[in-house]
Amino acid sequence: MSMRFRTFAAGFAVSVCLLSALGCSSGEPVDSITDGLGGLSGETGSGGTGGSVSVGCGPSAGGSISKLFTNVGGYHGTTDTTIDSAQPVTNYGNDTVLRVDPTRRSLLRWDVTSIPTGATVIDACIGLQFVDASNDSFMAYEVRKSWDETTASWLTPWTLGGANSKFDRAGVVVANVHAVSPGPYGTSISAALVQKWVSHPPQNFGLIAINASDTDALSFASSELSATGARPALRVTYQLP
C-alpha cells in the first residue's frame, strides 16, 4: 500500500511529522518527498511557522494534528553522521549522504522535546530518501551513549569501536529497513523506544543503523542535504493525558 498526500485535521491523537511526505507502514515505500517548509495547520512549535502544508504521513488513529520538523525554520534537532571502521578517527558529520555497509554505520537522532513528557506514544515511523538501495536489509538499534555529529567516529565516543559494546547500544532491533530501489521509504520504529525519548529526554541518544553481513552498501540522504524534504524524518503519533 502506498501513501498519498493528505492534510491532517485536529483530533484527539496528535501526530508529529518530520518530513513533507512519510509512509509509516512497515517496509513500505512512499510515493514522493517534496520540499515543504514551515509548520502544519493547527499547531506551531519548533521548526513550525503555523502555515498549512500538505503531507503524506499516512492515517493516524482518531485524526491528528501534524507539525513539520526539519533543520530549517528554527528547528535544528535532527543530527546524523556515518562512522567508518576503515577511517576510524574520521568524522563525517557534514556529509550529505549516510552510508550503511559492513565497514560503515550511521547514527541518527531527532529532538522530540516539543512533545509533552506526559504524552502516550501510539506509534512511530521513520522516513528516509535512499540514494543507493540493496536487496539486503539493515537494522536499527537504540544508542545508549551520548554522541555529537561533529565529533563522532568509529572510535569516539564508544566503549568499543563501532558502538559494539552493550554500553554503547542495545541488542534489540527497533527498526528494519529493506529498500530495494532508490527513493523515499518509510518503516515503523519501536513505539516503546520513542516513548522513552518522550518521557525521559536525557535518555534520547537516537539510533544506529547496522548491516554487518552484507557487501552491498545502502546510502540515504542526511540532514545536511540542501533538499529539506529528503532529510531523515520521524513521525510520532501520541495522545495527551
SENU-913673 format. One line per 4 residues: number of its first residue (from 1); their letters; for each residue x, y, z of C-alpha. Coordinates in steps of 0.02 Angstrom, whole numbers. Layout:
NUM	A	X,Y,Z ~ ...
END
This chain:
1	MSMR	0,0,0 ~ 71,169,-49 ~ 46,334,41 ~ -33,485,-45
5	FRTF	-28,667,3 ~ -154,724,133 ~ -175,863,260 ~ -220,811,437
9	AAGF	-352,897,543 ~ -360,921,730 ~ -410,772,835 ~ -381,678,997
13	AVSV	-222,593,939 ~ -78,708,892 ~ 46,666,755 ~ 216,747,733
17	CLLS	282,733,555 ~ 465,775,523 ~ 457,760,334 ~ 344,827,200
21	ALGC	298,650,143 ~ 315,495,252 ~ 238,323,243 ~ 227,232,408
25	SSGE	178,54,370 ~ 324,-62,399 ~ 428,-95,245 ~ 325,11,125
29	PVDS	399,141,8 ~ 310,309,-1 ~ 260,393,-163 ~ 364,550,-155
33	ITDG	452,676,-46 ~ 427,860,-77 ~ 520,1012,-17 ~ 392,1076,108
37	LGGL	437,1207,237 ~ 351,1279,389 ~ 227,1214,516 ~ 68,1121,480
41	SGET	-110,1178,504 ~ -169,1177,683 ~ -8,1182,782 ~ 155,1278,787
45	GSGG	316,1247,879 ~ 499,1206,846 ~ 526,1212,659 ~ 348,1269,627
49	TGGS	282,1431,557 ~ 98,1392,577 ~ 65,1384,390 ~ -33,1244,307
53	VSVG	67,1110,218 ~ 1,953,132 ~ 89,799,197 ~ 84,612,165
57	CGPS	105,543,340 ~ -23,405,325 ~ -179,385,433 ~ -172,409,621
61	AGGS	-295,342,748 ~ -434,465,788 ~ -369,602,672 ~ -216,707,707
65	ISKL	-127,874,710 ~ 38,870,617 ~ 195,976,629 ~ 339,978,507
69	FTNV	510,960,589 ~ 666,977,484 ~ 826,1076,500 ~ 751,1238,435
73	GGYH	638,1370,507 ~ 724,1373,676 ~ 724,1185,708 ~ 895,1103,714
77	GTTD	851,945,809 ~ 897,815,678 ~ 1077,756,694 ~ 1163,616,598
81	TTID	1331,552,539 ~ 1419,398,470 ~ 1557,306,562 ~ 1684,201,465
85	SAQP	1800,63,527 ~ 1915,96,379 ~ 1934,278,436 ~ 1916,255,624
89	VTNY	1954,433,679 ~ 1867,525,536 ~ 1707,620,566 ~ 1576,630,427
93	GNDT	1453,747,511 ~ 1449,866,363 ~ 1415,734,231 ~ 1251,746,136
97	VLRV	1236,556,123 ~ 1232,424,261 ~ 1301,250,224 ~ 1275,76,295
101	DPTR	1381,-74,245 ~ 1499,-198,330 ~ 1625,-61,373 ~ 1509,88,395
105	RSLL	1365,126,512 ~ 1252,277,527 ~ 1191,371,680 ~ 1027,467,683
109	RWDV	940,566,818 ~ 785,678,823 ~ 745,802,961 ~ 565,766,1013
113	TSIP	558,877,1166 ~ 413,976,1094 ~ 303,825,1135 ~ 242,838,1317
117	TGAT	332,714,1429 ~ 164,651,1493 ~ 102,603,1320 ~ 71,421,1273
121	VIDA	153,367,1111 ~ 37,265,1000 ~ 154,228,856 ~ 305,297,766
125	CIGL	391,281,598 ~ 545,345,509 ~ 563,405,329 ~ 722,402,226
129	QFVD	768,454,50 ~ 878,318,-23 ~ 1014,363,-148 ~ 1078,186,-166
133	ASND	972,35,-122 ~ 1006,-151,-94 ~ 917,-318,-87 ~ 984,-336,89
137	SFMA	918,-252,246 ~ 991,-151,386 ~ 939,-149,567 ~ 924,-2,685
141	YEVR	965,-12,871 ~ 945,107,1017 ~ 1104,204,1058 ~ 1147,209,1243
145	KSWD	1285,338,1242 ~ 1285,524,1203 ~ 1368,569,1038 ~ 1396,727,936
149	ETTA	1379,728,747 ~ 1530,843,733 ~ 1649,729,830 ~ 1581,552,821
153	SWLT	1688,423,731 ~ 1714,235,735 ~ 1814,256,895 ~ 1733,408,975
157	PWTL	1642,409,1098 ~ 1618,221,1108 ~ 1672,93,1237 ~ 1711,-23,1090
161	GGAN	1740,39,913 ~ 1584,50,806 ~ 1471,57,959 ~ 1496,-129,985
165	SKFD	1478,-131,1174 ~ 1318,-157,1273 ~ 1359,12,1350 ~ 1357,90,1176
169	RAGV	1196,17,1105 ~ 1056,-103,1147 ~ 1047,-275,1069 ~ 864,-270,1019
173	VVAN	818,-219,841 ~ 696,-71,846 ~ 675,-46,658 ~ 711,-142,497
177	VHAV	741,-61,329 ~ 736,-155,165 ~ 748,-33,20 ~ 763,-123,-147
181	SPGP	759,34,-253 ~ 813,216,-234 ~ 684,342,-175 ~ 581,382,-19
185	YGTS	547,244,105 ~ 452,231,268 ~ 457,99,404 ~ 394,76,582
189	ISAA	504,104,735 ~ 477,39,911 ~ 344,146,996 ~ 416,94,1165
193	LVQK	584,170,1120 ~ 506,333,1060 ~ 402,336,1220 ~ 566,329,1316
197	WVSH	632,477,1216 ~ 473,575,1252 ~ 459,532,1437 ~ 645,544,1476
201	PPQN	726,668,1354 ~ 903,649,1427 ~ 897,466,1375 ~ 868,506,1192
205	FGLI	1031,457,1106 ~ 947,408,943 ~ 980,257,832 ~ 1124,169,749
209	AINA	1095,82,582 ~ 1199,-75,554 ~ 1222,-206,418 ~ 1368,-318,463
213	SDTD	1336,-462,343 ~ 1311,-376,176 ~ 1438,-324,44 ~ 1317,-204,-42
217	ALSF	1306,-28,29 ~ 1146,64,70 ~ 1152,253,65 ~ 1021,385,103
221	ASSE	1006,574,122 ~ 1069,655,281 ~ 1004,807,373 ~ 1139,910,286
225	LSAT	1061,886,114 ~ 1000,1050,40 ~ 836,971,-16 ~ 748,982,152
229	GARP	608,861,106 ~ 733,719,81 ~ 811,729,253 ~ 786,588,380
233	ALRV	617,600,462 ~ 522,537,613 ~ 334,536,639 ~ 262,508,811
237	TYQL	77,481,847 ~ 30,511,1028 ~ -113,551,1146 ~ -116,682,1282
241	P	-169,639,1461
END
